[in-house]
Amino acid sequence: MIAPMQIMPMQQRHVAEIAALEAAAFSAPWDEASIRAELDNPLALWLAAEDGAGAVLGYVGSQSCFEDTDILNVCVSPAARRRGIAEALMLELEARLAPRGVEKITLEVRSSNEPAIRLYEKLGYARVGLRKGYYEKPREDALILQKELTFDS
Ligand SMILES: CC(C)(COP(=O)(O)OP(=O)(O)OC[C@H]1O[C@@H](n2cnc3c(N)ncnc32)[C@H](O)[C@@H]1OP(=O)(O)O)[C@@H](O)C(=O)NCCC(=O)NCCS
């Protein structure tokens, strides 16, 4: 893992860098205004991983409704991948959601996105469904993955 790295709730100063990472990684990215609006969304929790100089290394976005949370996106800067940053972000998200009463986390992933699928399965997410042709640009099925949070997760 890169050191020193800090994971914290997304702040105003992170938004532009997160939008740039989002645009580089996804064919239907969240735009900067939509990401900024999440700062004022009481249902949202986005975390950012910063390096020692304050640059954004990665982020995870989520929205919760009572005991259910959806992960909206997870992304790590290409230069910082394979160093445990996504795993650390996901675990920190769980640690922050569990005390709020969240019991279940759900996410969708492109069926060809092997790195992300491996990440989620390593963290204990199980395949619970398939949405045929869910994604566009390019059209592709979505796997639906889910994790039940337990007291020791
Ligand atoms: C998927 C993504 C977030 C992983 O980020 P990362 O910081 O590189 O992942 P980590 O280093 O924390 O890896 C944790 C685990 O995920 C799996 N993994 C991550 N990248 C992998 C790869 N390229 N190939 C195979 N497994 C991979 C491994 O199981 C890894 O554990 P290990 O190192 O013990 O083998 C990153 O590749 C990314 O930003 N991709 C583009 C955006 C994206 O597709 N997001 C997911 C949308 S649903």
The ligand as an ORCA input file, in Angstrom:
! r2SCAN-3c Opt
* xyz 0 1
  C     -11.248     -2.308     -9.841
  C     -10.301     -1.299     -9.193
  C     -11.121     -0.302     -8.397
  C      -9.343     -2.054     -8.240
  O      -8.556     -1.086     -7.552
  P      -7.132     -1.460     -6.905
  O      -6.799     -0.415     -5.915
  O      -6.158     -1.692     -7.984
  O      -7.457     -2.844     -6.178
  P      -6.664     -3.448     -4.925
  O      -5.199     -3.220     -5.121
  O      -7.269     -2.961     -3.665
  O      -6.942     -4.991     -5.116
  C      -7.696     -5.739     -4.182
  C      -8.020     -7.083     -4.819
  O      -8.796     -6.905     -6.006
  C      -8.420     -7.859     -7.002
  N      -7.819     -7.161     -8.144
  C      -7.629     -5.825     -8.262
  N      -7.111     -5.536     -9.482
  C      -6.979     -6.713    -10.129
  C      -6.507     -7.070    -11.429
  N      -6.055     -6.138    -12.301
  N      -6.525     -8.367    -11.773
  C      -6.976     -9.314    -10.929
  N      -7.423     -9.045     -9.659
  C      -7.439     -7.756     -9.280
  C      -7.412     -8.773     -6.331
  O      -8.147     -9.808     -5.702
  C      -6.810     -7.861     -5.276
  O      -6.286     -8.568     -4.178
  P      -4.759     -9.082     -4.219
  O      -3.923     -7.873     -4.460
  O      -4.577     -9.703     -2.878
  O      -4.678    -10.050     -5.369
  C      -9.426     -0.581    -10.269
  O      -8.891     -1.535    -11.143
  C     -10.164      0.468    -11.061
  O     -10.253      1.638    -10.655
  N     -10.714      0.090    -12.239
  C     -11.431      1.033    -13.115
  C     -12.751      1.427    -12.516
  C     -13.640      0.216    -12.283
  O     -13.765     -0.670    -13.113
  N     -14.312      0.211    -11.121
  C     -15.270     -0.810    -10.750
  C     -16.602     -0.447    -11.295
  S     -17.871     -1.576    -10.768
*
